[in-house]
Every structure is written in C-alpha cells, then in structure tokens.
C-alpha cells in the first residue's frame, strides 16, 4: 500500500504541487461508504505506482481544505494534475468501476 495521509501541513506539497497526477480521497472515519472504499483505494494504489499518487485527507480534521474543494458528499475522490482538478468521483464505487473511471480521466 502506498497511500499518503494528507493534512493542512503537507496538502499543498503532496497534492497541489505534485510532479505526477494525484487522486485524493476526501473521507471521514464515521462514514460507512468511506470505510468500504478504503481497501479498494489502497489496493488500486499499487497498480498505478509512478503514474498516479494516491492520497487521503480526513474532512473532519481538515475542514478548510474540504471547503476549498467544495466537498459536499463523501467519499469524494478528486483527481488533480498540476494543482488543477481534472476529475471527481463521488460516492462508493467498486474496484473495477473505480479503475475504469480513473483510467478514463487520466487518459
């Protein structure tokens, strides 16, 4: 597993200024669908090594960043390239569907 845990101190460096595209999982510990998504997200992170950085940020602990990205429902996965949002996946999705959506966005 190679998922980076983000917070207000490292978000800019790891997500917005990353040299490769990043997918950020906005989640909360109390969120059932977020917990269902966690093992899928972690498993897929190994498939994209060097092509896509996988990161997570807790919306309860980082509400300012969640607000900046207008997070209204979780889980919310935002794909970023050079600091700009290039795609958004909201709600729980299964592994195959998530992989298809990621592949379509990063093409």
N, C-alpha and C positions, 0 to 999 in steps of 0.2 A: 504494500500500500504506500502510495506516495501522495498523500493529500496534505496540503499546507493549511494550518489553522491561522486564520486572519483575525486581526483586531485593529483598533484605531492607530496603533503604532506602526504596523507593517503593511496595511492595506494599500497605500499608495505605491510603495516599492514593489510588492509582490503581485498586485493585480493591475493597477493603472499604468505602471511603468515597466511591465514585464517585456522581455525580449521576444517571447513567444505568446500565442493566444492563451487565454485563461478562461476556465469555467468556474464561476463562483457559486457555491451552494449557500443561499441565504436560508437559515433554518432556526429552529428553537428546540430546546430539549423536551418541552411538553407536547410538541407536535407529533401526533401519530404517523401521518404520512411522511414526515421528515425522517422519523426513525426507520420506516420501511425503505426509504430511499437510500439511507446511509450505506448499507452493504453493497448495493448496486453501484453507487457512486465510487466507492472505494475500489471495487473490483475493476471497473472500467478505467480507473486512473492508470493501472498498469498497462493497458492496451495502447495508450497514447503517449507513452514516455518520449520526451524530446519534441513532440508535436503540439501538445496541449497540456497546460499546467492545471491541475485540479486543486481547488481551494474551498474552504468552508468558512462562513462567518455567522456567529450567533447573533440574531437580530435583537434579542433581549439585551445583550451586553453591548451592542454596537448600534443603537437605535438611530444615531445621527447618520451613519453610513447607509443604513436601510432606508432612511428618509430621503437621502440624496439620490438614491436609485428608485424611489417611488415604489418600494416593496409593499404591496397590499395583501398578498396571499403567499403562504409558504407551504411546501418548499418552492423556492423560486431560484432557478438556475440562470445566471446571466453569463453569456459568452462575450468576452472582451478581447479586442485586438488593438494594440497601441493606445490603450486608455479609453477606447470608444466601444459602446455596446453594439454588438453585431447580431445578437440573438437572445431570446428569452424563452425559457420553458417553465411554465407554472403548473404546480401540482405534481402528484405522484405519477410516474411513468415507469413501466417495466424496463428491464435491461435492453432487450432488443429494440424497443421503441426509442429509448433514450439514445442508444448508439446511432440509430438511423437519423434522429433529429440533429445530433451533434455533427455527424458526417455531412449532412445537408447544409448546415450553417457554415462549417469551416471549409467547404469546398471552394 
